Amino acid sequence: MGLLETYGKNAWLVSNSALEDELRALEREVADARAEAEALERERRVAQEGVGPEMRGLEESWRKGVARCVEVQAAAEGLRAQIVERRRRG
């Protein structure tokens, strides 16, 4: 109420009007930022869904590669055991 008491009703009304204008501008900025964030979220989702099949294929290839590595390591360990056994015998 300081403005109203010091400068009168008109100054107070002008100040309120200016504050309302500033509030509307800030609300527009928030709405624009929200719309931009939503658009980016949609783009991210579409991009993520677009590479989904490729990601699944790569994951499957990786799993098969890991399984083959385990098989090779198991076979190599079996050969090592055979070598050790033959050396003991002979």
PyMOL Python script that loads the backbone (N, CA, C, O; Angstrom):
from pymol import cmd

cmd.read_pdbstr("""\
ATOM      1  N   MET A   1       0.810  -1.197   0.000  1.00  0.00           N
ATOM      2  CA  MET A   1       0.000   0.000   0.000  1.00  0.00           C
ATOM      3  C   MET A   1       0.853   1.260   0.000  1.00  0.00           C
ATOM      4  O   MET A   1       0.303   2.361  -0.039  1.00  0.00           O
ATOM      5  N   GLY A   2       2.177   1.139   0.043  1.00  0.00           N
ATOM      6  CA  GLY A   2       3.038   2.301   0.075  1.00  0.00           C
ATOM      7  C   GLY A   2       2.856   3.203  -1.125  1.00  0.00           C
ATOM      8  O   GLY A   2       2.824   4.424  -0.974  1.00  0.00           O
ATOM      9  N   LEU A   3       2.735   2.635  -2.316  1.00  0.00           N
ATOM     10  CA  LEU A   3       2.552   3.421  -3.536  1.00  0.00           C
ATOM     11  C   LEU A   3       1.225   4.175  -3.498  1.00  0.00           C
ATOM     12  O   LEU A   3       1.148   5.350  -3.855  1.00  0.00           O
ATOM     13  N   LEU A   4       0.196   3.477  -3.063  1.00  0.00           N
ATOM     14  CA  LEU A   4      -1.129   4.090  -2.994  1.00  0.00           C
ATOM     15  C   LEU A   4      -1.116   5.277  -2.044  1.00  0.00           C
ATOM     16  O   LEU A   4      -1.661   6.334  -2.362  1.00  0.00           O
ATOM     17  N   GLU A   5      -0.509   5.114  -0.901  1.00  0.00           N
ATOM     18  CA  GLU A   5      -0.473   6.194   0.091  1.00  0.00           C
ATOM     19  C   GLU A   5       0.455   7.315  -0.340  1.00  0.00           C
ATOM     20  O   GLU A   5       0.161   8.490  -0.121  1.00  0.00           O
ATOM     21  N   THR A   6       1.594   6.949  -0.962  1.00  0.00           N
ATOM     22  CA  THR A   6       2.580   7.962  -1.320  1.00  0.00           C
ATOM     23  C   THR A   6       2.200   8.717  -2.588  1.00  0.00           C
ATOM     24  O   THR A   6       2.239   9.947  -2.613  1.00  0.00           O
ATOM     25  N   TYR A   7       1.829   7.982  -3.650  1.00  0.00           N
ATOM     26  CA  TYR A   7       1.625   8.629  -4.951  1.00  0.00           C
ATOM     27  C   TYR A   7       0.177   8.677  -5.403  1.00  0.00           C
ATOM     28  O   TYR A   7      -0.134   9.341  -6.392  1.00  0.00           O
ATOM     29  N   GLY A   8      -0.700   8.004  -4.716  1.00  0.00           N
ATOM     30  CA  GLY A   8      -2.113   8.065  -5.076  1.00  0.00           C
ATOM     31  C   GLY A   8      -2.568   6.879  -5.896  1.00  0.00           C
ATOM     32  O   GLY A   8      -1.794   5.999  -6.274  1.00  0.00           O
ATOM     33  N   LYS A   9      -3.868   6.901  -6.153  1.00  0.00           N
ATOM     34  CA  LYS A   9      -4.549   5.796  -6.803  1.00  0.00           C
ATOM     35  C   LYS A   9      -4.021   5.521  -8.210  1.00  0.00           C
ATOM     36  O   LYS A   9      -3.829   4.362  -8.577  1.00  0.00           O
ATOM     37  N   ASN A  10      -3.783   6.567  -9.002  1.00  0.00           N
ATOM     38  CA  ASN A  10      -3.352   6.372 -10.397  1.00  0.00           C
ATOM     39  C   ASN A  10      -1.994   5.679 -10.476  1.00  0.00           C
ATOM     40  O   ASN A  10      -1.807   4.782 -11.298  1.00  0.00           O
ATOM     41  N   ALA A  11      -1.057   6.077  -9.642  1.00  0.00           N
ATOM     42  CA  ALA A  11       0.273   5.448  -9.642  1.00  0.00           C
ATOM     43  C   ALA A  11       0.151   3.985  -9.245  1.00  0.00           C
ATOM     44  O   ALA A  11       0.828   3.124  -9.807  1.00  0.00           O
ATOM     45  N   TRP A  12      -0.701   3.709  -8.288  1.00  0.00           N
ATOM     46  CA  TRP A  12      -0.906   2.334  -7.830  1.00  0.00           C
ATOM     47  C   TRP A  12      -1.505   1.489  -8.957  1.00  0.00           C
ATOM     48  O   TRP A  12      -1.080   0.355  -9.174  1.00  0.00           O
ATOM     49  N   LEU A  13      -2.490   2.040  -9.672  1.00  0.00           N
ATOM     50  CA  LEU A  13      -3.118   1.323 -10.780  1.00  0.00           C
ATOM     51  C   LEU A  13      -2.121   1.086 -11.920  1.00  0.00           C
ATOM     52  O   LEU A  13      -2.098   0.007 -12.513  1.00  0.00           O
ATOM     53  N   VAL A  14      -1.306   2.089 -12.222  1.00  0.00           N
ATOM     54  CA  VAL A  14      -0.289   1.948 -13.278  1.00  0.00           C
ATOM     55  C   VAL A  14       0.708   0.869 -12.887  1.00  0.00           C
ATOM     56  O   VAL A  14       1.106   0.051 -13.716  1.00  0.00           O
ATOM     57  N   SER A  15       1.109   0.871 -11.626  1.00  0.00           N
ATOM     58  CA  SER A  15       2.047  -0.149 -11.148  1.00  0.00           C
ATOM     59  C   SER A  15       1.433  -1.542 -11.244  1.00  0.00           C
ATOM     60  O   SER A  15       2.097  -2.485 -11.674  1.00  0.00           O
ATOM     61  N   ASN A  16       0.177  -1.675 -10.847  1.00  0.00           N
ATOM     62  CA  ASN A  16      -0.504  -2.969 -10.950  1.00  0.00           C
ATOM     63  C   ASN A  16      -0.587  -3.423 -12.401  1.00  0.00           C
ATOM     64  O   ASN A  16      -0.375  -4.598 -12.700  1.00  0.00           O
ATOM     65  N   SER A  17      -0.892  -2.499 -13.300  1.00  0.00           N
ATOM     66  CA  SER A  17      -0.990  -2.827 -14.715  1.00  0.00           C
ATOM     67  C   SER A  17       0.356  -3.316 -15.248  1.00  0.00           C
ATOM     68  O   SER A  17       0.423  -4.290 -15.999  1.00  0.00           O
ATOM     69  N   ALA A  18       1.424  -2.627 -14.849  1.00  0.00           N
ATOM     70  CA  ALA A  18       2.765  -3.034 -15.288  1.00  0.00           C
ATOM     71  C   ALA A  18       3.103  -4.429 -14.752  1.00  0.00           C
ATOM     72  O   ALA A  18       3.668  -5.256 -15.469  1.00  0.00           O
ATOM     73  N   LEU A  19       2.755  -4.682 -13.498  1.00  0.00           N
ATOM     74  CA  LEU A  19       3.017  -5.995 -12.914  1.00  0.00           C
ATOM     75  C   LEU A  19       2.192  -7.084 -13.609  1.00  0.00           C
ATOM     76  O   LEU A  19       2.679  -8.196 -13.812  1.00  0.00           O
ATOM     77  N   GLU A  20       0.959  -6.769 -13.968  1.00  0.00           N
ATOM     78  CA  GLU A  20       0.124  -7.733 -14.685  1.00  0.00           C
ATOM     79  C   GLU A  20       0.699  -8.031 -16.066  1.00  0.00           C
ATOM     80  O   GLU A  20       0.684  -9.177 -16.514  1.00  0.00           O
ATOM     81  N   ASP A  21       1.210  -6.990 -16.745  1.00  0.00           N
ATOM     82  CA  ASP A  21       1.847  -7.191 -18.056  1.00  0.00           C
ATOM     83  C   ASP A  21       3.066  -8.097 -17.925  1.00  0.00           C
ATOM     84  O   ASP A  21       3.275  -9.002 -18.732  1.00  0.00           O
ATOM     85  N   GLU A  22       3.858  -7.841 -16.906  1.00  0.00           N
ATOM     86  CA  GLU A  22       5.055  -8.655 -16.674  1.00  0.00           C
ATOM     87  C   GLU A  22       4.664 -10.106 -16.363  1.00  0.00           C
ATOM     88  O   GLU A  22       5.297 -11.045 -16.844  1.00  0.00           O
ATOM     89  N   LEU A  23       3.619 -10.271 -15.557  1.00  0.00           N
ATOM     90  CA  LEU A  23       3.133 -11.610 -15.242  1.00  0.00           C
ATOM     91  C   LEU A  23       2.678 -12.336 -16.499  1.00  0.00           C
ATOM     92  O   LEU A  23       3.015 -13.506 -16.682  1.00  0.00           O
ATOM     93  N   ARG A  24       1.930 -11.681 -17.363  1.00  0.00           N
ATOM     94  CA  ARG A  24       1.480 -12.302 -18.608  1.00  0.00           C
ATOM     95  C   ARG A  24       2.664 -12.694 -19.487  1.00  0.00           C
ATOM     96  O   ARG A  24       2.672 -13.764 -20.095  1.00  0.00           O
ATOM     97  N   ALA A  25       3.661 -11.817 -19.546  1.00  0.00           N
ATOM     98  CA  ALA A  25       4.854 -12.133 -20.351  1.00  0.00           C
ATOM     99  C   ALA A  25       5.566 -13.370 -19.786  1.00  0.00           C
ATOM    100  O   ALA A  25       5.993 -14.244 -20.541  1.00  0.00           O
ATOM    101  N   LEU A  26       5.688 -13.434 -18.470  1.00  0.00           N
ATOM    102  CA  LEU A  26       6.339 -14.590 -17.853  1.00  0.00           C
ATOM    103  C   LEU A  26       5.519 -15.863 -18.065  1.00  0.00           C
ATOM    104  O   LEU A  26       6.078 -16.935 -18.293  1.00  0.00           O
ATOM    105  N   GLU A  27       4.197 -15.741 -17.988  1.00  0.00           N
ATOM    106  CA  GLU A  27       3.350 -16.906 -18.233  1.00  0.00           C
ATOM    107  C   GLU A  27       3.490 -17.396 -19.668  1.00  0.00           C
ATOM    108  O   GLU A  27       3.468 -18.601 -19.917  1.00  0.00           O
ATOM    109  N   ARG A  28       3.636 -16.456 -20.628  1.00  0.00           N
ATOM    110  CA  ARG A  28       3.861 -16.847 -22.027  1.00  0.00           C
ATOM    111  C   ARG A  28       5.199 -17.572 -22.164  1.00  0.00           C
ATOM    112  O   ARG A  28       5.295 -18.578 -22.868  1.00  0.00           O
ATOM    113  N   GLU A  29       6.235 -17.057 -21.488  1.00  0.00           N
ATOM    114  CA  GLU A  29       7.545 -17.708 -21.545  1.00  0.00           C
ATOM    115  C   GLU A  29       7.475 -19.125 -20.987  1.00  0.00           C
ATOM    116  O   GLU A  29       8.050 -20.055 -21.554  1.00  0.00           O
ATOM    117  N   VAL A  30       6.765 -19.281 -19.874  1.00  0.00           N
ATOM    118  CA  VAL A  30       6.617 -20.613 -19.276  1.00  0.00           C
ATOM    119  C   VAL A  30       5.871 -21.535 -20.234  1.00  0.00           C
ATOM    120  O   VAL A  30       6.270 -22.683 -20.425  1.00  0.00           O
ATOM    121  N   ALA A  31       4.795 -21.041 -20.834  1.00  0.00           N
ATOM    122  CA  ALA A  31       4.027 -21.849 -21.783  1.00  0.00           C
ATOM    123  C   ALA A  31       4.889 -22.226 -22.989  1.00  0.00           C
ATOM    124  O   ALA A  31       4.836 -23.364 -23.456  1.00  0.00           O
ATOM    125  N   ASP A  32       5.683 -21.278 -23.495  1.00  0.00           N
ATOM    126  CA  ASP A  32       6.570 -21.570 -24.622  1.00  0.00           C
ATOM    127  C   ASP A  32       7.620 -22.608 -24.245  1.00  0.00           C
ATOM    128  O   ASP A  32       7.898 -23.530 -25.012  1.00  0.00           O
ATOM    129  N   ALA A  33       8.204 -22.450 -23.055  1.00  0.00           N
ATOM    130  CA  ALA A  33       9.217 -23.403 -22.596  1.00  0.00           C
ATOM    131  C   ALA A  33       8.606 -24.791 -22.418  1.00  0.00           C
ATOM    132  O   ALA A  33       9.232 -25.795 -22.759  1.00  0.00           O
ATOM    133  N   ARG A  34       7.395 -24.847 -21.890  1.00  0.00           N
ATOM    134  CA  ARG A  34       6.711 -26.135 -21.711  1.00  0.00           C
ATOM    135  C   ARG A  34       6.433 -26.785 -23.073  1.00  0.00           C
ATOM    136  O   ARG A  34       6.635 -27.987 -23.245  1.00  0.00           O
ATOM    137  N   ALA A  35       5.975 -25.992 -24.022  1.00  0.00           N
ATOM    138  CA  ALA A  35       5.698 -26.521 -25.366  1.00  0.00           C
ATOM    139  C   ALA A  35       6.984 -27.022 -26.022  1.00  0.00           C
ATOM    140  O   ALA A  35       6.983 -28.060 -26.683  1.00  0.00           O
ATOM    141  N   GLU A  36       8.067 -26.290 -25.841  1.00  0.00           N
ATOM    142  CA  GLU A  36       9.354 -26.709 -26.406  1.00  0.00           C
ATOM    143  C   GLU A  36       9.821 -28.014 -25.765  1.00  0.00           C
ATOM    144  O   GLU A  36      10.304 -28.909 -26.458  1.00  0.00           O
ATOM    145  N   ALA A  37       9.678 -28.122 -24.448  1.00  0.00           N
ATOM    146  CA  ALA A  37      10.072 -29.347 -23.750  1.00  0.00           C
ATOM    147  C   ALA A  37       9.231 -30.533 -24.225  1.00  0.00           C
ATOM    148  O   ALA A  37       9.758 -31.630 -24.413  1.00  0.00           O
ATOM    149  N   GLU A  38       7.947 -30.321 -24.417  1.00  0.00           N
ATOM    150  CA  GLU A  38       7.072 -31.393 -24.900  1.00  0.00           C
ATOM    151  C   GLU A  38       7.456 -31.811 -26.314  1.00  0.00           C
ATOM    152  O   GLU A  38       7.447 -32.998 -26.639  1.00  0.00           O
ATOM    153  N   ALA A  39       7.794 -30.831 -27.156  1.00  0.00           N
ATOM    154  CA  ALA A  39       8.205 -31.145 -28.529  1.00  0.00           C
ATOM    155  C   ALA A  39       9.505 -31.952 -28.520  1.00  0.00           C
ATOM    156  O   ALA A  39       9.647 -32.921 -29.266  1.00  0.00           O
ATOM    157  N   LEU A  40      10.445 -31.546 -27.676  1.00  0.00           N
ATOM    158  CA  LEU A  40      11.703 -32.286 -27.574  1.00  0.00           C
ATOM    159  C   LEU A  40      11.462 -33.705 -27.062  1.00  0.00           C
ATOM    160  O   LEU A  40      12.099 -34.650 -27.528  1.00  0.00           O
ATOM    161  N   GLU A  41      10.559 -33.854 -26.120  1.00  0.00           N
ATOM    162  CA  GLU A  41      10.230 -35.183 -25.592  1.00  0.00           C
ATOM    163  C   GLU A  41       9.633 -36.055 -26.688  1.00  0.00           C
ATOM    164  O   GLU A  41       9.969 -37.235 -26.793  1.00  0.00           O
ATOM    165  N   ARG A  42       8.744 -35.480 -27.510  1.00  0.00           N
ATOM    166  CA  ARG A  42       8.173 -36.240 -28.633  1.00  0.00           C
ATOM    167  C   ARG A  42       9.268 -36.655 -29.616  1.00  0.00           C
ATOM    168  O   ARG A  42       9.297 -37.800 -30.067  1.00  0.00           O
ATOM    169  N   GLU A  43      10.166 -35.728 -29.946  1.00  0.00           N
ATOM    170  CA  GLU A  43      11.260 -36.042 -30.874  1.00  0.00           C
ATOM    171  C   GLU A  43      12.143 -37.153 -30.312  1.00  0.00           C
ATOM    172  O   GLU A  43      12.534 -38.065 -31.040  1.00  0.00           O
ATOM    173  N   ARG A  44      12.456 -37.078 -29.023  1.00  0.00           N
ATOM    174  CA  ARG A  44      13.296 -38.092 -28.391  1.00  0.00           C
ATOM    175  C   ARG A  44      12.617 -39.447 -28.455  1.00  0.00           C
ATOM    176  O   ARG A  44      13.251 -40.453 -28.774  1.00  0.00           O
ATOM    177  N   ARG A  45      11.319 -39.471 -28.150  1.00  0.00           N
ATOM    178  CA  ARG A  45      10.579 -40.739 -28.146  1.00  0.00           C
ATOM    179  C   ARG A  45      10.556 -41.340 -29.550  1.00  0.00           C
ATOM    180  O   ARG A  45      10.779 -42.539 -29.718  1.00  0.00           O
ATOM    181  N   VAL A  46      10.286 -40.505 -30.562  1.00  0.00           N
ATOM    182  CA  VAL A  46      10.245 -40.994 -31.942  1.00  0.00           C
ATOM    183  C   VAL A  46      11.619 -41.527 -32.354  1.00  0.00           C
ATOM    184  O   VAL A  46      11.720 -42.584 -32.976  1.00  0.00           O
ATOM    185  N   ALA A  47      12.675 -40.789 -32.004  1.00  0.00           N
ATOM    186  CA  ALA A  47      14.029 -41.234 -32.352  1.00  0.00           C
ATOM    187  C   ALA A  47      14.361 -42.549 -31.651  1.00  0.00           C
ATOM    188  O   ALA A  47      14.950 -43.450 -32.249  1.00  0.00           O
ATOM    189  N   GLN A  48      13.980 -42.649 -30.391  1.00  0.00           N
ATOM    190  CA  GLN A  48      14.245 -43.863 -29.629  1.00  0.00           C
ATOM    191  C   GLN A  48      13.486 -45.052 -30.215  1.00  0.00           C
ATOM    192  O   GLN A  48      14.036 -46.146 -30.334  1.00  0.00           O
ATOM    193  N   GLU A  49      12.234 -44.836 -30.577  1.00  0.00           N
ATOM    194  CA  GLU A  49      11.448 -45.916 -31.168  1.00  0.00           C
ATOM    195  C   GLU A  49      11.991 -46.296 -32.541  1.00  0.00           C
ATOM    196  O   GLU A  49      11.916 -47.456 -32.944  1.00  0.00           O
ATOM    197  N   GLY A  50      12.536 -45.318 -33.256  1.00  0.00           N
ATOM    198  CA  GLY A  50      13.078 -45.577 -34.585  1.00  0.00           C
ATOM    199  C   GLY A  50      14.297 -46.470 -34.567  1.00  0.00           C
ATOM    200  O   GLY A  50      14.509 -47.250 -35.496  1.00  0.00           O
ATOM    201  N   VAL A  51      15.095 -46.369 -33.534  1.00  0.00           N
ATOM    202  CA  VAL A  51      16.304 -47.200 -33.460  1.00  0.00           C
ATOM    203  C   VAL A  51      16.082 -48.454 -32.619  1.00  0.00           C
ATOM    204  O   VAL A  51      17.010 -49.233 -32.405  1.00  0.00           O
ATOM    205  N   GLY A  52      14.857 -48.648 -32.147  1.00  0.00           N
ATOM    206  CA  GLY A  52      14.548 -49.813 -31.321  1.00  0.00           C
ATOM    207  C   GLY A  52      14.910 -51.135 -31.987  1.00  0.00           C
ATOM    208  O   GLY A  52      15.599 -51.953 -31.378  1.00  0.00           O
ATOM    209  N   PRO A  53      14.464 -51.368 -33.222  1.00  0.00           N
ATOM    210  CA  PRO A  53      14.812 -52.647 -33.871  1.00  0.00           C
ATOM    211  C   PRO A  53      16.326 -52.832 -34.016  1.00  0.00           C
ATOM    212  O   PRO A  53      16.845 -53.930 -33.812  1.00  0.00           O
ATOM    213  N   GLU A  54      17.017 -51.763 -34.365  1.00  0.00           N
ATOM    214  CA  GLU A  54      18.474 -51.865 -34.492  1.00  0.00           C
ATOM    215  C   GLU A  54      19.115 -52.199 -33.147  1.00  0.00           C
ATOM    216  O   GLU A  54      20.022 -53.029 -33.070  1.00  0.00           O
ATOM    217  N   MET A  55      18.633 -51.542 -32.084  1.00  0.00           N
ATOM    218  CA  MET A  55      19.176 -51.802 -30.748  1.00  0.00           C
ATOM    219  C   MET A  55      18.920 -53.254 -30.336  1.00  0.00           C
ATOM    220  O   MET A  55      19.800 -53.901 -29.767  1.00  0.00           O
ATOM    221  N   ARG A  56      17.715 -53.766 -30.622  1.00  0.00           N
ATOM    222  CA  ARG A  56      17.416 -55.157 -30.291  1.00  0.00           C
ATOM    223  C   ARG A  56      18.323 -56.110 -31.074  1.00  0.00           C
ATOM    224  O   ARG A  56      18.812 -57.100 -30.528  1.00  0.00           O
ATOM    225  N   GLY A  57      18.545 -55.804 -32.363  1.00  0.00           N
ATOM    226  CA  GLY A  57      19.436 -56.627 -33.180  1.00  0.00           C
ATOM    227  C   GLY A  57      20.858 -56.610 -32.646  1.00  0.00           C
ATOM    228  O   GLY A  57      21.514 -57.648 -32.563  1.00  0.00           O
ATOM    229  N   LEU A  58      21.327 -55.425 -32.287  1.00  0.00           N
ATOM    230  CA  LEU A  58      22.684 -55.320 -31.730  1.00  0.00           C
ATOM    231  C   LEU A  58      22.798 -56.066 -30.407  1.00  0.00           C
ATOM    232  O   LEU A  58      23.803 -56.725 -30.142  1.00  0.00           O
ATOM    233  N   GLU A  59      21.766 -55.960 -29.581  1.00  0.00           N
ATOM    234  CA  GLU A  59      21.787 -56.665 -28.297  1.00  0.00           C
ATOM    235  C   GLU A  59      21.815 -58.179 -28.511  1.00  0.00           C
ATOM    236  O   GLU A  59      22.546 -58.896 -27.827  1.00  0.00           O
ATOM    237  N   GLU A  60      21.023 -58.655 -29.457  1.00  0.00           N
ATOM    238  CA  GLU A  60      21.003 -60.092 -29.748  1.00  0.00           C
ATOM    239  C   GLU A  60      22.365 -60.549 -30.266  1.00  0.00           C
ATOM    240  O   GLU A  60      22.858 -61.605 -29.869  1.00  0.00           O
ATOM    241  N   SER A  61      22.970 -59.758 -31.148  1.00  0.00           N
ATOM    242  CA  SER A  61      24.308 -60.095 -31.662  1.00  0.00           C
ATOM    243  C   SER A  61      25.325 -60.125 -30.530  1.00  0.00           C
ATOM    244  O   SER A  61      26.190 -61.000 -30.483  1.00  0.00           O
ATOM    245  N   TRP A  62      25.216 -59.172 -29.629  1.00  0.00           N
ATOM    246  CA  TRP A  62      26.142 -59.116 -28.499  1.00  0.00           C
ATOM    247  C   TRP A  62      25.972 -60.362 -27.621  1.00  0.00           C
ATOM    248  O   TRP A  62      26.955 -60.974 -27.202  1.00  0.00           O
ATOM    249  N   ARG A  63      24.726 -60.726 -27.349  1.00  0.00           N
ATOM    250  CA  ARG A  63      24.466 -61.919 -26.524  1.00  0.00           C
ATOM    251  C   ARG A  63      25.043 -63.172 -27.184  1.00  0.00           C
ATOM    252  O   ARG A  63      25.658 -64.005 -26.517  1.00  0.00           O
ATOM    253  N   LYS A  64      24.840 -63.300 -28.507  1.00  0.00           N
ATOM    254  CA  LYS A  64      25.385 -64.457 -29.213  1.00  0.00           C
ATOM    255  C   LYS A  64      26.911 -64.451 -29.162  1.00  0.00           C
ATOM    256  O   LYS A  64      27.541 -65.493 -28.980  1.00  0.00           O
ATOM    257  N   GLY A  65      27.497 -63.261 -29.325  1.00  0.00           N
ATOM    258  CA  GLY A  65      28.960 -63.144 -29.248  1.00  0.00           C
ATOM    259  C   GLY A  65      29.491 -63.537 -27.878  1.00  0.00           C
ATOM    260  O   GLY A  65      30.502 -64.232 -27.774  1.00  0.00           O
ATOM    261  N   VAL A  66      28.818 -63.097 -26.839  1.00  0.00           N
ATOM    262  CA  VAL A  66      29.233 -63.455 -25.479  1.00  0.00           C
ATOM    263  C   VAL A  66      29.096 -64.960 -25.274  1.00  0.00           C
ATOM    264  O   VAL A  66      29.973 -65.593 -24.687  1.00  0.00           O
ATOM    265  N   ALA A  67      27.989 -65.535 -25.759  1.00  0.00           N
ATOM    266  CA  ALA A  67      27.788 -66.984 -25.619  1.00  0.00           C
ATOM    267  C   ALA A  67      28.901 -67.747 -26.338  1.00  0.00           C
ATOM    268  O   ALA A  67      29.406 -68.743 -25.820  1.00  0.00           O
ATOM    269  N   ARG A  68      29.276 -67.291 -27.511  1.00  0.00           N
ATOM    270  CA  ARG A  68      30.367 -67.948 -28.252  1.00  0.00           C
ATOM    271  C   ARG A  68      31.684 -67.839 -27.496  1.00  0.00           C
ATOM    272  O   ARG A  68      32.456 -68.796 -27.442  1.00  0.00           O
ATOM    273  N   CYS A  69      31.939 -66.673 -26.914  1.00  0.00           N
ATOM    274  CA  CYS A  69      33.172 -66.501 -26.130  1.00  0.00           C
ATOM    275  C   CYS A  69      33.205 -67.475 -24.958  1.00  0.00           C
ATOM    276  O   CYS A  69      34.240 -68.077 -24.674  1.00  0.00           O
ATOM    277  N   VAL A  70      32.083 -67.627 -24.289  1.00  0.00           N
ATOM    278  CA  VAL A  70      32.009 -68.569 -23.162  1.00  0.00           C
ATOM    279  C   VAL A  70      32.256 -69.991 -23.660  1.00  0.00           C
ATOM    280  O   VAL A  70      32.982 -70.759 -23.029  1.00  0.00           O
ATOM    281  N   GLU A  71      31.644 -70.338 -24.801  1.00  0.00           N
ATOM    282  CA  GLU A  71      31.855 -71.677 -25.360  1.00  0.00           C
ATOM    283  C   GLU A  71      33.323 -71.903 -25.700  1.00  0.00           C
ATOM    284  O   GLU A  71      33.868 -72.969 -25.412  1.00  0.00           O
ATOM    285  N   VAL A  72      33.969 -70.908 -26.311  1.00  0.00           N
ATOM    286  CA  VAL A  72      35.381 -71.026 -26.674  1.00  0.00           C
ATOM    287  C   VAL A  72      36.239 -71.160 -25.425  1.00  0.00           C
ATOM    288  O   VAL A  72      37.167 -71.969 -25.387  1.00  0.00           O
ATOM    289  N   GLN A  73      35.928 -70.367 -24.402  1.00  0.00           N
ATOM    290  CA  GLN A  73      36.707 -70.460 -23.160  1.00  0.00           C
ATOM    291  C   GLN A  73      36.533 -71.832 -22.512  1.00  0.00           C
ATOM    292  O   GLN A  73      37.492 -72.404 -21.994  1.00  0.00           O
ATOM    293  N   ALA A  74      35.311 -72.356 -22.543  1.00  0.00           N
ATOM    294  CA  ALA A  74      35.063 -73.685 -21.975  1.00  0.00           C
ATOM    295  C   ALA A  74      35.826 -74.747 -22.776  1.00  0.00           C
ATOM    296  O   ALA A  74      36.425 -75.648 -22.189  1.00  0.00           O
ATOM    297  N   ALA A  75      35.807 -74.649 -24.106  1.00  0.00           N
ATOM    298  CA  ALA A  75      36.527 -75.612 -24.946  1.00  0.00           C
ATOM    299  C   ALA A  75      38.033 -75.511 -24.704  1.00  0.00           C
ATOM    300  O   ALA A  75      38.724 -76.527 -24.633  1.00  0.00           O
ATOM    301  N   ALA A  76      38.534 -74.291 -24.579  1.00  0.00           N
ATOM    302  CA  ALA A  76      39.965 -74.099 -24.329  1.00  0.00           C
ATOM    303  C   ALA A  76      40.341 -74.694 -22.974  1.00  0.00           C
ATOM    304  O   ALA A  76      41.396 -75.313 -22.836  1.00  0.00           O
ATOM    305  N   GLU A  77      39.491 -74.511 -21.990  1.00  0.00           N
ATOM    306  CA  GLU A  77      39.761 -75.084 -20.668  1.00  0.00           C
ATOM    307  C   GLU A  77      39.744 -76.608 -20.738  1.00  0.00           C
ATOM    308  O   GLU A  77      40.545 -77.267 -20.076  1.00  0.00           O
ATOM    309  N   GLY A  78      38.830 -77.175 -21.543  1.00  0.00           N
ATOM    310  CA  GLY A  78      38.799 -78.620 -21.732  1.00  0.00           C
ATOM    311  C   GLY A  78      40.079 -79.124 -22.384  1.00  0.00           C
ATOM    312  O   GLY A  78      40.617 -80.158 -21.989  1.00  0.00           O
ATOM    313  N   LEU A  79      40.563 -78.397 -23.376  1.00  0.00           N
ATOM    314  CA  LEU A  79      41.832 -78.777 -24.022  1.00  0.00           C
ATOM    315  C   LEU A  79      42.998 -78.686 -23.053  1.00  0.00           C
ATOM    316  O   LEU A  79      43.873 -79.552 -23.051  1.00  0.00           O
ATOM    317  N   ARG A  80      43.018 -77.661 -22.243  1.00  0.00           N
ATOM    318  CA  ARG A  80      44.089 -77.521 -21.240  1.00  0.00           C
ATOM    319  C   ARG A  80      44.072 -78.717 -20.294  1.00  0.00           C
ATOM    320  O   ARG A  80      45.117 -79.268 -19.945  1.00  0.00           O
ATOM    321  N   ALA A  81      42.880 -79.104 -19.891  1.00  0.00           N
ATOM    322  CA  ALA A  81      42.769 -80.254 -18.992  1.00  0.00           C
ATOM    323  C   ALA A  81      43.279 -81.519 -19.674  1.00  0.00           C
ATOM    324  O   ALA A  81      43.956 -82.332 -19.044  1.00  0.00           O
ATOM    325  N   GLN A  82      42.957 -81.695 -20.972  1.00  0.00           N
ATOM    326  CA  GLN A  82      43.443 -82.869 -21.701  1.00  0.00           C
ATOM    327  C   GLN A  82      44.955 -82.850 -21.813  1.00  0.00           C
ATOM    328  O   GLN A  82      45.609 -83.882 -21.660  1.00  0.00           O
ATOM    329  N   ILE A  83      45.519 -81.661 -22.084  1.00  0.00           N
ATOM    330  CA  ILE A  83      46.975 -81.530 -22.196  1.00  0.00           C
ATOM    331  C   ILE A  83      47.638 -81.881 -20.874  1.00  0.00           C
ATOM    332  O   ILE A  83      48.625 -82.616 -20.853  1.00  0.00           O
ATOM    333  N   VAL A  84      47.113 -81.372 -19.782  1.00  0.00           N
ATOM    334  CA  VAL A  84      47.670 -81.661 -18.462  1.00  0.00           C
ATOM    335  C   VAL A  84      47.591 -83.180 -18.175  1.00  0.00           C
ATOM    336  O   VAL A  84      48.537 -83.769 -17.652  1.00  0.00           O
ATOM    337  N   GLU A  85      46.468 -83.785 -18.521  1.00  0.00           N
ATOM    338  CA  GLU A  85      46.279 -85.225 -18.291  1.00  0.00           C
ATOM    339  C   GLU A  85      47.269 -86.020 -19.111  1.00  0.00           C
ATOM    340  O   GLU A  85      47.849 -86.973 -18.591  1.00  0.00           O
ATOM    341  N   ARG A  86      47.490 -85.676 -20.368  1.00  0.00           N
ATOM    342  CA  ARG A  86      48.442 -86.395 -21.223  1.00  0.00           C
ATOM    343  C   ARG A  86      49.871 -86.229 -20.719  1.00  0.00           C
ATOM    344  O   ARG A  86      50.672 -87.163 -20.770  1.00  0.00           O
ATOM    345  N   ARG A  87      50.177 -85.042 -20.237  1.00  0.00           N
ATOM    346  CA  ARG A  87      51.524 -84.826 -19.695  1.00  0.00           C
ATOM    347  C   ARG A  87      51.757 -85.668 -18.447  1.00  0.00           C
ATOM    348  O   ARG A  87      52.861 -86.162 -18.219  1.00  0.00           O
ATOM    349  N   ARG A  88      50.715 -85.826 -17.646  1.00  0.00           N
ATOM    350  CA  ARG A  88      50.854 -86.673 -16.453  1.00  0.00           C
ATOM    351  C   ARG A  88      51.104 -88.124 -16.835  1.00  0.00           C
ATOM    352  O   ARG A  88      51.894 -88.818 -16.195  1.00  0.00           O
ATOM    353  N   ARG A  89      50.421 -88.580 -17.891  1.00  0.00           N
ATOM    354  CA  ARG A  89      50.548 -89.977 -18.324  1.00  0.00           C
ATOM    355  C   ARG A  89      51.874 -90.234 -19.021  1.00  0.00           C
ATOM    356  O   ARG A  89      52.444 -91.321 -18.925  1.00  0.00           O
ATOM    357  N   GLY A  90      52.347 -89.232 -19.713  1.00  0.00           N
ATOM    358  CA  GLY A  90      53.387 -89.617 -20.577  1.00  0.00           C
ATOM    359  C   GLY A  90      54.662 -88.962 -20.658  1.00  0.00           C
ATOM    360  O   GLY A  90      55.516 -89.369 -21.446  1.00  0.00           O
TER     361      GLY A  90
END
""", "prot")
cmd.dss("prot")
cmd.show_as("cartoon", "prot")
cmd.util.cbc("prot")
cmd.orient("prot")
